[in-house]
Amino acid sequence: MVNEALLNRIREALMDVSPIYEKRMFGGICFMVDDKLCICVNKEEALFRINPDDFEEALEMDGVRPMQQQKRIAKGYVFVHEDALNDKREFDNWINKALEYNKVAKASKKKKA
């Protein structure tokens, strides 16, 4: 189940961003900006794709944890608990980090059908 309140806050924050579309992934809704994963929302967290150079510093912040697939840490992807996004300045900071990195991030390779 997706956190509708958080999802709508992120939709509103991204309403002037183009090209953008939503896609179901990782048990939630992801915002694909310029065909690249940028932000996802699930139950009580948002996943932000940030610059891998900022990854370690981000993990020191309250409510932040790394994205982990099996035993592998996905450097540059962090989950931020909704409680850490209540402050508008912090919320905007995370949105901006994801959008800034999106400009230089590489798109995932398309899988062949």
C-alpha positions in Angstrom: 0.0 0.0 0.0 1.3 3.4 -1.0 1.4 6.4 1.4 -1.1 8.6 -0.5 -0.4 11.8 1.5 3.4 11.5 0.8 2.7 10.6 -2.8 0.6 13.6 -3.3 3.1 15.9 -1.7 5.8 14.6 -4.1 3.4 14.9 -7.1 2.8 18.5 -6.2 6.5 19.2 -5.8 7.2 17.7 -9.2 4.2 19.1 -11.1 6.4 21.5 -13.2 9.0 18.9 -14.0 9.0 17.4 -17.5 9.3 14.8 -18.9 7.9 12.8 -16.0 5.7 9.8 -15.5 4.8 7.4 -12.7 5.6 3.7 -12.7 4.9 0.9 -10.2 8.2 -0.4 -8.9 9.7 -1.5 -5.6 6.3 -2.0 -4.0 5.3 1.6 -4.6 5.0 4.4 -7.1 8.1 5.7 -8.7 8.6 9.0 -10.5 10.6 8.6 -13.7 12.1 11.9 -14.8 13.7 11.9 -18.3 13.2 8.1 -18.3 15.4 7.7 -15.2 14.2 6.7 -11.7 14.2 9.8 -9.5 11.9 9.3 -6.5 9.7 6.5 -5.3 7.0 6.4 -2.6 6.0 3.3 -0.6 4.3 2.8 2.8 6.2 5.2 5.1 9.3 6.1 3.2 10.4 7.8 0.0 13.3 6.5 -2.0 15.5 9.2 -3.5 18.2 8.6 -6.1 21.0 11.0 -5.1 24.6 11.6 -6.2 26.6 8.6 -4.9 29.2 11.2 -3.7 26.6 12.4 -1.2 25.6 8.9 -0.1 27.6 8.5 3.1 26.7 11.9 4.3 23.1 11.3 3.7 23.2 8.1 5.8 24.2 10.1 8.8 20.9 12.0 8.8 17.9 11.0 10.9 15.4 8.8 9.2 17.7 7.8 6.4 18.7 4.2 5.4 20.4 2.7 2.4 18.5 0.8 -0.3 19.6 -2.8 0.0 18.9 -5.6 -2.4 19.7 -8.9 -0.9 23.2 -8.2 0.7 24.2 -5.5 -1.8 23.9 -1.8 -0.8 22.7 0.4 -3.7 25.0 3.4 -3.4 23.2 6.6 -4.4 19.7 5.3 -3.4 18.4 6.2 0.1 15.1 5.7 1.8 13.9 8.6 3.9 11.2 8.0 6.5 8.2 10.2 6.2 8.8 11.7 9.6 12.1 13.2 8.3 10.2 14.8 5.5 7.7 16.7 7.6 9.8 19.9 7.6 9.2 21.7 4.3 12.9 22.8 4.0 14.1 19.2 4.5 11.4 17.9 2.1 12.5 20.4 -0.6 16.1 19.6 0.0 15.5 15.9 -0.8 13.4 16.7 -3.8 16.2 19.0 -5.1 19.0 16.5 -4.4 17.1 13.9 -6.5 16.3 16.3 -9.3 19.8 17.7 -9.5 21.4 14.2 -9.7 18.8 13.2 -12.3 20.3 15.6 -14.7 23.6 13.7 -14.8 22.4 10.2 -13.9 22.5 7.4 -16.4 19.3 5.7 -17.4 18.9 1.9 -16.8 19.5 -0.3 -19.8 16.3 -1.4 -21.4 15.6 -5.1 -21.1 15.0 -6.9 -24.3 11.6 -8.5 -24.6 
